[in-house]
Amino acid sequence: MNQLAEMLPILLFFIAYKMDGYLLDLGFWQHQFDGIYTATAVLMAATFLQVLIARLYTGKLEKRQLWLLIAVLLFGGATIMLRNELFIQWKPTIFNWALAIVFLGSQFIGEKNLIARTMGSQIDVPDAVWTRVNYLWSGYFLLVGALNLLVAYNFSEETWVDYKLYSAFGFTILLSIMTVAILSPHLKESELNN
């Protein structure tokens, strides 16, 4: 559920981009929309509100949420101030690659990798399974970051915005399915042993 809530800012970014000029033509706004820059401002505000609401609701702030907020504000601010969409287009890649480094690094630091530390208290599976899931997530973040650049540099800005929305939902669902596929055989064994 939390992952779906975190996708709301991306959805609002997409809607703001697609509404470029539409509301102006209808007479709802007195200012000119400016496409990616207005959408980026919406993304920044929505991400800030999403993190604030999550903090108020749960009473805590996850590090990942904080780093995401910092990345959105930093790259979004640079996009708007410098009037260069490449900053916001690079944000997903840099954020995903940073996550890949953290997940890969966690494989070699400490007794348990990041996935095992995060989910291990809820699910009891062998360490080798956690290692497989950790590598899956690391590879996912590397691939998603690379695909983002591929689309940003080889297709139009509008295509990149479309890709951003659909890939966020599609890749998250795919990663969830693959994670469950790796964990589920071990969950059945775990339940039988209990």
N, C-alpha and C positions, 0 to 999 in steps of 0.2 A: 504494500500500500504506500509505503514511504517513497519508493522509486517512482510510482505514478505521480505522486504529489510533486516530486522534484522535476517532472517533465512539464508541469504546467507553465513555467516561464518560457520553455521552448515553444510550446503551443501558442502562447501569447505573442512571442516574437514573430512567429509565422503569420498569425492573424494580422498583426500590425503591419507587417511587410506587404501582405496581400491587399490590405485596405488602403494602401498608398494612393491617395488622390480620390478614392471612391467616396469617402465621407465629405471631402471638400466639394466634389461635384454635386452632392446632394444638399449642400448648404449647411451642414452640421458644424463645420470648423471654419474659422476665419484665417487660419494660417495654412501654409503649404506643407504637406507631408514631404519628407525627403527620404523615403524608402528605407534603406538599410540603417540610416542614422536614427530615425524615429523608432524603428523596430529594436535597435540596440538599446535605446533609452528605456523602452518598455521592458526588454529583457533584464536590464540592470535593476529597475524598480521591482519587477516581479520576483527576481531572485532574492533581493533584499527582503521583501515581504514574506516570501516562502520560508526563508531561513528564520526570520523573526517569529513567524507563527509557529514553526516547528519548535523553536526554543521555548516559547511561551507554553505550548501544548505539552511538551515532554519534560520541560524543566532542565534540559541539557542541550548542548550544541556539539554535534559530532564534528571531528576534525575535518572530515571530508567535506561537510557542508560549509565549514568556515573557509577552507581552501577554494572551494568552488565559488563562493561569494567573492573572495579576494580576486580570483582570476577573472570573473565576469566584470567586476568593477574596474580592475586594472586595464584589461583589454578593451572593454566597452568604452571606458573613459578615453583611452587613446584613440579609438575609432572615431568617437564624436569630436574630440578636440583637434585631431589632426586631419579629420575628414578623409580617412583612409580605411576602407572596409577590410583590408588584409589583416588588421589587428584582430577583429572579431572572428574572421575566418580561421586564423591561426589558433585562437583560444581553445577550441575543442581538441586540436592535435596536441598542443603543449600540455593541456590538462590530462588527456588520456595517456600520453607518453610518460608523464610524471607518475601517474598511477601505476603504469606498467613497471617502472623502475622500483617503486615502493613495494609492489607485490613480489617482484623477482628478488629484490633485496631481502625481503622478509623470509625468503626460503633459506637464507644463509645466516640470518641474525636471530638469535634466540632459540628456544626449544621448539616453538611452533611457528609455522608461517602465518601470514595475516588472515587467510581464510579460516584456518583452524582456530586462531584466536578469536575471530569474530563469530563464527558459527559453531565452534566446538562445544560450547556449553549447552547448545540446544540439540545437537546431533552427535551421536557417538559412532564414528567410523575410524578405520585404521589410518595411521599417519600417511601411508602411501596414497590413499584416496585423497586426503587433503592436499598432498603434493600435486596430484594430477589436476585437481580443481584449481589450485593456485596457479599452475602453469597455463591452464585454460584461460583464466581471467587475465593473466599477464599477456598472453597472446592476443586475446580479444582487444585489450586496450591498445596494443601496438598496431593491430590491423585497423581498428576503427580510426586511430589517429592518422595512419597512412592514407586510408580511403578518403578521409576528410580533405586532405591536401590534394589528392588526385582530382576530386570533384571541384575544389576551389580554384585550381589552376587550369583545368581543362574544359570547364563548362561556364555558363553564364552565372551571374550573381543570383538570378531568380532560380536557376536549377539548383545551385548550392543551398539556397533557403529551403526549397522543397526537400532536397536530400537530407538536410539537417533534421527536419521534423520526422520524416518517414523512417530514416535510419535510426533515430533515437528510440523510437518505439520498436521497430523491427529487430534491431540488434539486441536490445534489452530482452525482448521475448525469446530470441534465439539463444542468448547466453543463459537465460533461466532454464530453458528446455534442456540444454546441454548439461548444465549443472545438475539438474534433477536426474538426468539419464545416468550420470556418473555416480550419484549418491544413492539412488533408489535401490539397487541390488543390495547394498550394504545396510540400508534401513530395514529391509525385510529380515535380514539375518539378525540385526540388532533387536528387532521386536520379538523374534522367536526366542532369543536368548534371555529376554527379560521375563 
